[in-house]
């Protein structure tokens, strides 16, 4: 009976197993972390509720990526969405949590509506919800119908993934959820949408048009740039990380979209290679973003604030948390030899190598995509220089930071596990790529038995003859050797000779935290450079003590939420205006309502009579 159930309802192919591994890699450290994080913040009953919701949440995600039936997929997808909604509004006493939960639940159900529409079209052709029956039926489906289904899936899953401009819920929901939940939502939950795109578009529907891949690549580039630019402007550490989730979803989709593009051109080797890069960054992002959210939770637990402008000096108060955050920041900034560097390097190689095998405007397009990815990496590095420097370095800028101390043991263990995985997934890249090659080949239906991607500690690109390869252990060895040599030279020749000068003191004999470089000042050059998009504005207020003297002066600078102001706010205005006008047909008369029912039944009878 169990074998029959497994055969009929579950699918444990390499793609499903890969996503199950991603789920549990992030879940286990977050679970360990939660034991101390929840303690002291909530009552015993609420802690038990939080842990029950956490297990249901993780179980629903595991079932989403392992069922083989569209109907069951929708059921567990809805459970995952509802449970995550309850986790977002877990702090029910905060109005921001309720607002974030409302935005999230509305957006996720809009996305689910598009997914249901796609499933209905597929069922109309296959007369079944089974994945493999639908896959076979899709071979006879017209190209026009496939295009419609593809767009429905892209919008539906893109909403859950946080693709721009469907990302509006993400910077609201992630900061309001408990930090270990934010770690799982950002590290895993939004990746179930990537699973949906790979499973239903690439595996079941089949890529038949090159414009599918081009559209995904364009949306991915926009998501990369929008996410990292907004992150640079943020001072809320969890909101900053949430915008980086938008950016990294874009990087993952660069690999996925590029694979779709190469499939349409029958470049099988490059298609597999590109999907490897996308999947590698998917699991890498799950690890380092999970770590960064746990670190942000530790900072909030120790200080009671998420505003980095009110922090500073935490490297002395919380040295272990600072070390873990620095490691995660280096990984998300794609610095070698950590895991984020490997996957972004593979993605760049996929663009460069693909440019050799395409012609015309495609060469230019792939080159632009590679340049935008490089720009994104540079901006991400700048953002985390700000995040780490303002949060952990210099002097404490408030009593929140002054009274901080290192968090409890279980929270540090949770962060340590993910920190170790960052290093492992960087150094063991050759082995991991071999495993991901099997996942990619299975998802794309391509035989990879004659393909070579890695050998021992070397990572090869498809054009081995050009000697393009990388050894992460060797790179780590040389970086470590040069670092030790530099430190030794400093200790031998520079010890006792260094003199510390007070730079930029401007004549002041005593400095305090008010003289420090702020996050606002750090981000100003980027705010000016991207002012055409951010549309910054200022607010000033002067309170006069007398005609000649100012008692206080306040200065605020903000950026315009372009998508909210010019897309979502007008749409909401139309919806509310329409809803207000519809009140006229609901005057409260039972006779009128009976008339509505009669007319509806009459129309249904006429409609059914035509068939």
C-alpha atoms as one frame of an Amber mdcrd trajectory, in Angstrom:
protein
   0.000   0.000   0.000   2.834   2.409   0.884   4.650   1.616  -2.367   1.463
   2.284  -4.340   0.937   5.613  -2.566   4.524   6.645  -3.194   4.296   5.627
  -6.838   1.041   7.512  -7.444   1.499  10.712  -5.490   5.198  11.291  -4.923
   8.120  11.972  -7.231  11.642  11.607  -5.870  13.666  12.358  -8.982  16.995
  14.272  -8.721  15.240  17.656  -8.940  12.879  16.874  -6.060  15.677  15.409
  -3.937  17.802  18.510  -4.540  15.070  20.854  -3.305  14.375  18.606  -0.319
  18.072  18.894   0.561  17.908  22.697   0.304  14.884  22.774   2.607  16.469
  20.707   5.356  19.893  22.370   5.078  18.301  25.675   6.117  15.603  24.233
   8.389  17.855  22.389  10.845  20.114  25.353  11.802  17.059  27.619  11.998
  15.346  25.155  14.318  18.371  25.051  16.632  18.540  28.847  16.523  14.847
  29.231  17.403  15.150  27.567  20.827  16.930  30.563  22.346  15.543  33.194
  19.982  11.931  32.603  21.028  12.766  32.268  24.711  11.981  35.429  26.634
  10.160  37.014  23.698   6.893  35.074  23.909   4.827  33.029  26.345   5.248
  29.263  26.541   1.978  28.692  24.687   3.010  31.023  21.879   6.441  29.386
  21.614   4.764  25.982  21.221   2.474  27.453  18.567   5.476  28.934  16.740
   7.269  25.593  16.654   4.166  23.726  15.468   3.695  26.266  12.671   7.375
  25.937  11.786   7.141  22.152  11.384   3.934  22.398   9.343   5.563  25.088
   7.201   8.618  22.970   6.450   6.549  19.831   5.870   4.300  21.659   3.394
   7.346  22.896   1.453   8.762  19.374   1.369   5.485  18.054  -0.004   5.255
  20.844  -2.597   8.535  19.735  -4.191   7.882  15.988  -3.963   4.298  15.371
  -5.128   3.610  14.250  -8.691   0.057  15.530  -9.038  -1.018  19.098  -9.823
  -4.018  18.981  -7.512  -1.914  17.806  -4.566   0.688  20.409  -5.488  -1.940
  23.160  -5.191  -3.189  21.853  -1.843   0.264  21.846  -0.262   1.142  25.135
  -1.996  -1.880  26.716  -0.328  -0.994  25.212   3.058   2.541  26.594   2.701
   1.158  30.042   1.863  -1.348  30.103   4.722   1.101  28.876   7.358   3.727
  31.385   6.232   1.044  34.093   6.495   0.403  33.160  10.121   4.136  33.293
  10.765   4.409  36.744   9.188   1.658  38.090  11.489   2.976  36.151  14.492
   3.603  39.410  16.355  -0.063  40.325  16.210   0.357  43.298  18.537   2.362
  45.124  15.844   0.300  46.855  13.159   3.192  46.547  10.699   2.996  42.745
  10.986  -0.724  42.780  10.170  -0.152  45.109   7.226   2.728  42.978   5.917
   0.637  39.826   6.286  -2.245  41.388   4.360   0.006  42.439   1.475   1.620
  39.002   1.443  -1.584  36.964   1.486  -3.172  39.078  -1.272  -0.118  38.831
  -3.538   0.416  35.124  -2.958  -3.210  34.344  -3.808  -3.022  36.458  -6.954
  -0.046  34.316  -7.959  -1.911  31.137  -7.039  -4.782  32.220  -9.273  -2.469
  32.339 -12.291  -1.030  28.910 -11.406  -4.538  27.440 -11.162  -5.405  28.893
 -14.575  -2.311  27.244 -16.074  -3.213  23.897 -14.477  -6.766  24.107 -15.833
  -5.467  24.587 -19.378  -3.073  21.652 -18.978  -5.839  19.459 -17.537  -8.099
  20.373 -20.454  -5.493  18.904 -22.806  -4.300  15.930 -20.719  -7.528  15.100
 -18.810  -5.299  14.335 -15.856  -3.381  16.123 -13.106  -0.489  13.642 -13.180
   2.827  15.256 -14.116   3.895  12.612 -16.611   0.506  12.366 -18.323   0.532
  16.153 -18.759   4.127  16.025 -19.999   3.156  13.588 -22.745   0.075  15.629
 -23.663   2.154  18.796 -23.984   3.964  17.305 -26.966   0.797  17.711 -29.040
  -0.128  21.111 -27.619  -0.083  24.079 -29.958   2.673  26.659 -29.585   0.163
  29.436 -28.934  -1.321  27.521 -26.008   2.155  26.783 -24.634   2.971  30.475
 -24.761  -0.134  31.305 -22.721   0.626  28.587 -20.152   4.228  29.762 -19.877
   3.165  33.342 -19.145   0.653  32.142 -16.554   3.318  30.092 -14.799   5.834
  32.937 -14.987   3.430  35.390 -13.332   2.159  32.861 -10.804   5.512  31.558
  -9.640   7.184  34.920 -10.194   4.895  36.438  -7.563   6.048  33.926  -4.957
   9.692  34.273  -6.007   9.611  38.062  -5.743  10.482  38.890  -9.353  10.242
  42.619 -10.076   7.613  44.093 -10.324   5.809  41.320  -8.396   8.172  41.714
  -5.431   6.073  44.272  -3.540   5.200  41.861  -0.683   8.709  40.655   0.031
  10.306  43.699   1.763   7.208  43.928   3.975   6.805  40.273   4.981  10.393
  39.174   5.623  11.274  41.863   8.186   8.113  41.260  10.236   8.440  37.492
  10.603  10.609  36.073  13.419  14.203  35.965  12.215  14.500  32.174  11.970
  11.303  32.218   9.887  12.725  34.995   7.706  15.752  32.745   7.204  13.556
  29.914   5.936  11.216  32.135   3.895  14.069  33.869   2.101  16.370  30.864
   1.973  13.818  28.240   0.970  10.191  29.265   0.492  10.735  31.673  -2.396
  12.845  28.936  -4.034   9.791  26.688  -4.314   8.724  29.110  -7.052  11.989
  28.390  -8.883  11.151  24.698  -8.502   7.759  25.416 -10.078   9.335  27.174
 -13.066  11.831  24.362 -13.639   9.301  21.565 -13.070   6.337  22.907 -15.015
   7.991  25.031 -17.701  11.257  23.247 -18.451  10.432  19.658 -17.465   6.731
  19.306 -18.300   5.827  22.042 -20.786   9.138  22.053 -22.656  10.900  25.148
 -23.960   9.999  25.749 -27.591  10.650  29.463 -28.093  13.800  31.470 -27.517
  11.801  34.496 -26.339  10.855  32.565 -23.182  14.460  32.564 -22.071  14.995
  36.163 -23.205  11.988  37.342 -21.177  13.198  35.508 -18.060  16.688  36.982
 -18.510  15.313  40.523 -18.841  13.158  40.140 -15.720  16.146  38.614 -13.907
  18.422  41.559 -14.748  15.757  44.045 -13.651  15.290  42.130 -10.392  19.045
  42.077  -9.766  19.473  45.815 -10.202  16.255  46.936  -8.496  16.878  44.656
  -5.518  20.460  45.749  -4.900  19.744  49.473  -5.474  16.887  49.482  -2.978
  19.024  47.479  -0.534  21.701  50.177  -0.698  19.150  52.742   0.502  17.832
  50.682   3.411  18.768  51.163   7.079  16.522  48.418   8.446  18.859  45.430
   8.443  16.147  42.840   7.756  14.530  44.921   5.031  17.989  45.354   3.492
  18.395  41.576   3.421  14.890  41.175   1.983  15.767  43.369  -0.992  18.896
  41.280  -1.492  16.585  38.273  -1.812  15.020  40.013  -4.816  18.520  40.551
  -6.209  19.609  36.953  -5.703  16.406  35.518  -7.126  17.386  37.507 -10.194
  20.838  35.891 -10.239  19.286  32.427  -9.929  16.908  33.207 -12.777  19.845
  34.306 -14.916  21.021  30.692 -14.874  17.512  29.334 -15.393  16.637  31.797
 -18.167  19.964  31.256 -19.896  19.355  27.503 -19.811  15.932  28.024 -21.418
  17.537  30.217 -24.069  20.179  27.586 -24.902  17.567  24.795 -25.013  15.663
  26.672 -27.697  18.923  26.890 -29.707  19.692  23.165 -29.181  22.893  23.966
 -27.253  22.485  21.093 -24.804  25.867  21.392 -23.109  25.463  25.068 -22.376
  21.863  24.532 -21.247  22.967  22.015 -18.622  25.911  24.191 -17.606  23.689
  27.267 -17.153  21.146  25.388 -15.067  23.995  24.064 -12.901  25.017  27.672
 -12.249  21.430  28.640 -11.359  20.903  25.677  -9.035  24.292  26.208  -7.413
  23.443  29.814  -6.630  20.035  28.703  -5.380  21.523  26.510  -2.663  24.329
  28.982  -1.975  21.840  31.790  -1.473  19.804  29.593   0.840  22.901  29.083
   3.006  24.398  32.571   3.176  21.060  34.411   3.261  19.878  32.041   5.973
  23.013  32.904   7.958  22.590  36.659   7.423  18.978  36.610   8.611  20.005
  34.661  11.709  22.740  37.220  12.358  20.223  40.037  11.914  17.975  38.278
  14.413  20.862  38.056  16.859  21.496  41.785  16.515  17.800  42.492  17.093
  17.683  40.114  20.054  20.700  41.807  21.661  19.759  45.432  20.920  16.000
  45.550  20.356  16.358  47.511  17.107  16.850  46.750  13.409  17.937  50.287
  12.486  21.659  50.102  11.725  21.974  53.872  12.251  21.324  53.216  15.958
  23.937  50.485  16.242  27.731  50.472  15.832  30.547  48.965  17.868  28.926
  45.519  18.055  32.105  43.740  16.980  33.357  44.131  20.560  30.027  43.338
  22.146  29.110  40.410  19.860  32.345  39.111  18.287  30.981  35.735  17.133
  27.883  37.225  15.533  30.099  39.832  13.849  32.375  37.105  12.448  29.422
  35.116  11.097  27.844  38.224   9.545  31.156  39.156   7.919  31.471  35.664
   6.427  27.918  35.810   5.094  28.537  39.301   3.715  31.656  38.104   1.911
  29.748  35.156   0.443  26.810  37.226  -0.826  29.324  39.715  -2.275  30.829
  36.847  -4.324  34.297  37.038  -2.761  36.552  33.987  -3.280  36.872  31.275
  -2.174  33.373  31.206  -0.652  30.313  29.592  -2.187  28.715  32.761  -3.583
  31.806  33.407  -5.694  31.665  29.967  -7.326  28.054  30.157  -8.495  28.358
  33.727  -9.796  31.608  32.800 -11.562  29.814  29.876 -13.223  26.964  32.168
 -14.303  29.389  34.652 -15.830  31.200  31.814 -17.631  27.871  30.627 -19.029
  27.251  34.083 -20.515  30.768  34.419 -21.923  30.843  30.932 -23.426  27.338
  31.297 -24.811  28.424  34.434 -26.634  30.854  32.302 -28.676  28.045  30.055
 -29.940  25.337  32.576 -30.821  25.198  35.111 -33.603  23.927  38.617 -34.273
  22.204  40.591 -31.556  22.267  37.615 -29.198  25.988  38.174 -28.628  25.376
  41.748 -27.568  22.419  40.726 -25.369  24.426  38.101 -23.491  27.288  40.566
 -23.065  24.936  43.155 -21.555  23.517  40.534 -19.178  27.033  39.591 -18.041
  27.892  43.263 -17.480  24.722  43.797 -15.421  25.575  40.754 -13.298  29.053
  42.187 -12.650  27.510  45.555 -11.737  25.110  43.821  -9.373  27.972  42.045
  -7.615  29.852  45.322  -7.171  26.815  47.104  -5.740  26.128  44.164  -3.415
  29.683  44.365  -2.078  29.248  48.104  -1.458  25.952  47.480   0.326  27.486
  44.981   2.721  30.451  47.224   3.404  27.809  49.665   4.647  25.815  47.019
   6.511  28.789  45.493   8.323  30.705  48.712   8.900  27.821  50.766  10.279
  26.438  47.889  12.365  29.576  46.381  13.871  32.440  48.884  13.625  33.253
  52.258  15.243  31.548  53.292  18.482  28.043  52.496  19.711  25.618  55.199
  18.583  22.826  54.477  21.041  22.100  52.826  24.359  20.754  49.870  22.349
  24.229  49.089  21.036  25.991  50.128  24.247  24.143  47.511  26.309  24.367
  44.668  23.757  25.964  41.326  24.558  26.549  38.062  22.711  23.489  35.882
  22.139  22.774  32.464  23.631  24.581  29.251  22.682  21.873  27.651  20.515
  21.646  30.810  18.388  25.414  30.784  17.889  25.336  27.074  16.989  22.669
  27.704  14.346  24.799  30.448  12.807  27.959  28.329  13.044  26.392  25.464
  11.064  25.518  27.731   8.140  28.900  29.493   8.341  30.684  26.151   7.991
  28.461  25.241   5.032  29.441  28.478   3.272  33.075  27.374   3.337  32.315
  23.750   2.445  30.130  24.660  -0.538  32.969  26.837  -1.786  35.838  24.386
  -1.354  33.878  21.313  -2.517  32.611  23.016  -5.673  33.933  20.340  -8.061
  32.058  17.564  -6.265  28.877  19.607  -5.918  28.891  20.509  -9.618  29.042
  16.822 -10.515  25.926  16.209  -8.426  24.142  19.250  -9.840  24.941  18.076
 -13.368  22.761  15.011 -12.714  19.964  17.207 -11.384  20.161  19.547 -14.385
  20.309  16.715 -16.908  17.291  15.052 -15.318  15.268  18.277 -15.229  16.065
  19.081 -18.865  15.780  15.520 -20.124  19.352  15.626 -21.486  21.830  12.761
 -21.342  24.955  14.054 -19.574  26.939  10.809 -19.647  29.353  12.208 -22.236
  29.689  15.639 -20.646  32.526  16.703 -18.348  32.057  19.579 -15.939  34.607
  18.913 -13.216  37.595  16.691 -12.592  39.105  16.223  -9.134  39.352  19.769
  -7.746  39.004  21.550 -11.088  35.815  23.071 -12.453  35.733  23.015 -16.247
  33.603  25.033 -18.578  32.124  23.477 -21.731  35.157  24.637 -23.753  37.883
  22.646 -22.025  40.183  23.091 -24.978  40.507  26.767 -24.088  41.860  25.825
 -20.644  39.142  27.736 -18.790  38.999  26.156 -15.363  39.110  26.997 -11.690
  40.377  25.192  -8.602  38.727  26.592  -5.480  41.008  24.691  -3.019  44.073
  26.042  -4.835  42.597  29.533  -4.824  41.881  29.246  -1.093  45.420  27.993
  -0.463  47.070  30.919  -2.257  44.793  33.498  -0.653  45.569  32.050   2.771
  49.292  31.959   2.007  49.368  35.590   0.857  47.354  36.660   3.899  49.753
  34.908   6.274  52.746  36.363   4.447  51.302  39.869   4.596  50.553  39.547
   8.309  54.052  38.180   8.967  55.689  41.075   7.088  53.619  43.537   9.089
  54.551  41.895  12.401  58.253  41.790  11.540  58.769  45.178   9.922  55.825
  47.238  11.095  55.527  46.274  14.740  56.157  49.185  17.067  56.409  51.660
  14.196  52.766  52.341  13.560  51.328  55.661  14.713  47.607  56.297  14.824
  46.539  59.817  13.804  43.173  61.431  14.286  42.033  61.888  10.724  39.294
  64.363   9.824  39.135  65.698  13.386  38.545  69.263  12.142  39.996  70.724
  15.314  37.787  68.792  17.716  39.704  67.450  20.686  37.105  64.844  21.640
  35.060  62.663  19.293  31.945  60.669  20.015  29.540  58.528  18.004  28.006
  61.628  16.376  31.215  62.062  14.347  30.964  58.622  12.745  30.244  57.919
   9.098  26.554  57.041   8.822  24.684  54.683   6.517  22.877  57.658   4.997
  26.165  59.358   4.146  27.600  56.125   2.752  24.665  55.559   0.417  24.403
  59.173  -0.799  26.677  58.730  -3.875  24.526  55.794  -4.979  21.359  57.760
  -4.258  22.653  60.526  -6.511  23.852  58.126  -9.231  20.482  56.309  -9.372
  18.323  59.365  -8.681  16.540  58.880 -12.028  15.059  55.697 -10.565  14.991
  56.336  -6.817  13.494  59.855  -7.151  14.854  61.037  -3.780  13.242  63.837
  -1.793  14.014  65.661   1.436  12.107  66.822   4.484  13.459  69.576   6.730
  12.005  71.192   9.808  13.338  74.155  11.767  12.194  75.134  15.244  13.206
  78.699  16.086  14.127  79.684  19.605  14.160  83.355  18.627  14.311  85.394
  15.469  18.047  84.762  15.115  18.532  81.376  16.791  17.386  77.902  15.758
  16.482  75.605  18.625  16.458  72.402  16.549  16.790  71.354  12.948  15.677
  68.011  11.496  16.656  66.686   8.112  15.266  63.567   6.467  15.940  62.064
   3.076  13.752  59.441   1.453  13.430  57.628  -1.838  10.252  57.065  -3.826
   8.892  53.521  -3.968   8.392  53.660  -7.706   6.499  50.398  -8.167   4.182
  51.081  -5.251   3.453  54.670  -6.279   3.046  54.217 -10.015   1.720  50.644
 -10.298   0.135  49.296  -7.131  -1.378  52.461  -5.663  -3.287  53.314  -8.908
  -4.500  49.709  -9.194  -5.681  49.740  -5.576  -7.434  53.051  -6.144  -9.337
  51.548  -9.089 -10.245  48.445  -7.067 -11.588  50.461  -4.133 -13.463  52.825
  -6.442 -15.035  49.861  -8.243 -15.914  48.185  -4.940 -17.532  51.400  -3.715
 -19.625  51.666  -6.847 -20.697  48.011  -6.516 -22.322  48.854  -3.178 -25.266
  50.208  -5.170 -26.341  46.706  -6.156 -26.340  45.617  -2.505 -29.062  47.767
  -0.915 -30.067  45.039   1.551 -33.339  44.047  -0.164 -34.078  40.307  -0.007
 -36.401  40.627  -2.994 -33.599  42.078  -5.125 -31.225  39.300  -4.083 -33.812
  36.659  -5.037 -34.105  38.400  -8.392 -30.324  38.129  -8.850 -30.487  34.387
  -8.148 -33.391  33.909 -10.586 -31.598  35.791 -13.385 -28.373  33.843 -12.757
 -30.179  30.488 -12.923 -31.969  31.543 -16.085 -28.699  32.533 -17.767 -27.099
  29.231 -16.716 -29.989  27.254 -18.211 -29.707  29.168 -21.486 -25.925  28.689
 -21.514 -26.132  24.939 -20.843 -28.844  24.563 -23.480 -26.387  25.677 -26.149
 -24.283  22.572 -25.462
